[in-house]
Structure formats: structure tokens, C-alpha cells
Amino acid sequence: MVINMGGAFMTDGPDLSAQSGAIAGSLAGGAFGKYVPNILMPYTGAFSGLIGDIGSSVTFEMTNDTVKELTKDKVKK
């Protein structure tokens, strides 16, 4: 989570929406990557880790973008 926040700070500066998106994306993506491979293991076997990695990164990006857009609108008002 700290690495993502640092990356958001380096690219967007001390922007509340960027930091909020990084935090939410890290939590959602990390949870997906931690739990989903174990759930899929009986069905996908060795591919469960790959599916977990891809799903984790997609979840991170989607959550990050959504939170950025939601908080950007509130910060502007």
C-alpha cells in the first residue's frame, strides 16, 4: 500500500483523490490476490495464481480509478 501511495504522490503530487484511490485500490486488489487463488485452486489448479495476479491488478486499477473520480468531484466543490 505504501508503494502505491508513493507512486501516486510522485505522479499526482499531494492530491487527495490520488492518495485515496491508491489506498482503496491497494486494499481491494490485495484482498482479491490473497483470497481468490485459494478459492479457485480446486477448479483451475496451477492457473489459480495467475488468475489471482491478473484479477488483483485489474481490481486495483478499477478501484483506483473509481475512487479518484468520486473524490475528485467532491474536492472540486
N, C-alpha and C positions, 0 to 999 in steps of 0.2 A: 504494500500500500504506500509506503514512504517513497519508493522509487517512482511510482506513478504520480504522486503528488509533486515530487521534484521535477519530473518531466513536464508536468502541466505548468509549474512555476517558470521553468526555463522557456517554454514556448509562449505562454499566455500572460506571464507576469503574475502579480498578486491579485488575480481575478477570482472573485468568489465563486462564480459559476464553473470555472475550470477546475478549481480545487474540489468543489462539491461533486462534480462529475467524476473526477479521479477517485475520490473516496468511495462513492456509490458503485462505480464500475469495478473497482478492485474487490469490494465485498461480494458483489453478485457474481462476478467472474470466478473469484476464488472459491466460493461455495459450490458453483457448478463443477469446477475442475476437481474439487475434493470428493464430492459425493456421487456424481453421475457415473463415473467409471466403475465404481463398486456395484451400482445398481445394474449397469449394462453388462457386467462381466459374464453372467451366465448365458447371455444371448449373443454377444458379439466376440467373446473370447479375448484374444490378444489385441483386437482393434478397439477395445473399450478405452484404453489410454489415449489413443489418437483421437477418438471421438470426444473424449473429455477435454483434451487440449484445444481442439478446434472450437468446440462449444463454449469453452471458457473464454477464449479470446473474442468470439462473436458476442457473447453475453456482456463482456466488459465494454466493448465498443458501443453496443446498442444502449446500454445503461448510461454510459458516459455521455453520449450524445443527447439522450433524452433529458437527463438531469441538467446538462448545460443549457439546453433550450428553455427548460422550465424556470431555472433560476435566472437566466439572462433577462427574461421578460419581467421578473419581479424586481431585479436590481435596477432596471431602467426606469421603473415607475416611481 
